[in-house]
Amino acid sequence: MQRVTSALNPDFSMSRLSMGLWRIGSWKMGAQARLSLAQELLDMGVTTFDLADIYADYQCETLFGEALRLDPSIRERMEIVSKCGIKLCGREKNYRLNHYDLSPAHVMRSVEGSLQKLGTDYLDLLLLHRPDPLLDAEALAGALDKLVESGKVRAVGVSNFLPHQLGLLQSRLYARLIVNQIEVSLLHNAPMFDGQLDYCQQERVIPMAWSPFAGGDLFTAETEAAVRVRDCMESLQGELGLDAQQMALSWLLKHPSQMVPVLGSGKIERLRSAVAAMEVDLPLEPWFLLLRAARGRDVD
C-alpha cells in the first residue's frame, strides 16, 4: 500500500486509502468482528482510520475503542484521525439545535473525551470538523498548540475549510495544519477547479477526500450526471479491466495533490477491491472521458 508523508510534518504519514468509520454503528458487528475488520485492513496496508466524536450518534469512538481494547497491540500499527467542533442533538445531548463550537474549552474537552472512549493516550491527527463563524483564531491556535506540545495530539488539520479559513488559522498557529478533509468525487469535482486542491498543493496540505463515491449516488442515483458517468464506466470496463468503484478511486488517485480517499464500507470484499485500485494508473484519455461524463461537456 502506498503511503503519503506530510511535507509539513515529516513524522506523520498515512495510508493512501483511509477507512472511514462514520457508519460503524449500522454495521451490526460485535467488538470482535470490528477488531477482525481492523486487523484485515492493517494487513492490507490500510492503516489510517477516520472517526469523529459525533459519528454514530456519539458512539463511533466508543465502538472502535471496544475493538482496540481486545488487542491493544494493533494501536501502534495505525493512525487514528478524529474530529471535533460540531454539536449535534442526539440521545446523549440535550442541545436546543445543531451548532458549531470551536472554542478552546470545547476542543480540549472533546480531545479528552475521544482519548477516553478510544482507550488511547494520543490521537495521531485531530481535525476541526467544520469552520465555525465564531472561530477565534488566536485563542483556538493556543489550544491546538498546547495539545500538540502535550503529546495528546500528534498532528492537527481541518475539515471542510476553504483556503482563506485554513490560512487564517494557520497564521496564528505554531503547529502546521497538515490535512484538509473535503468532499471530492466524480460527481463533486468542483474542488479541482475552484482553488481548493490548488491551495492544498501550494501549501503542501494533504487533502482527504470524503464521500469519494458521492454517498453512493455514483452507483445508484438517476440524475443525468450519475447516469452519464455509469454509462461511461461501462464503456471503459473492458478496456481498463476495472469495476466502477475502482474506476472512481483511480480517477481521484491520479490527481497530483496526493489525496487520500476515505472509504466507508464495512464489507471486506469491497475494501479489498478498493485496495486493488491502488495499483492502477488511469490513462489520460479515460480520465478525461470520465470528467466529461461527470460535467456533461468537453473541456474548454
Beta strands, then each sheet from edge to edge (+ up, - down):
strand 1: 3-5
strand 2: 13-15
strand 3: 18-20
strand 4: 48-50
strand 5: 79-84
strand 6: 86-87
strand 7: 99-100
strand 8: 125-128
strand 9: 156-159
strand 10: 177-183
strand 11: 206-210
strand 12: 260-263
sheet 1: 1+ 2-
sheet 2: 3+ 4+ 5+ 8+ 9+ 10+ 11+ 12+ 3+
sheet 3: 6+ 7-
end
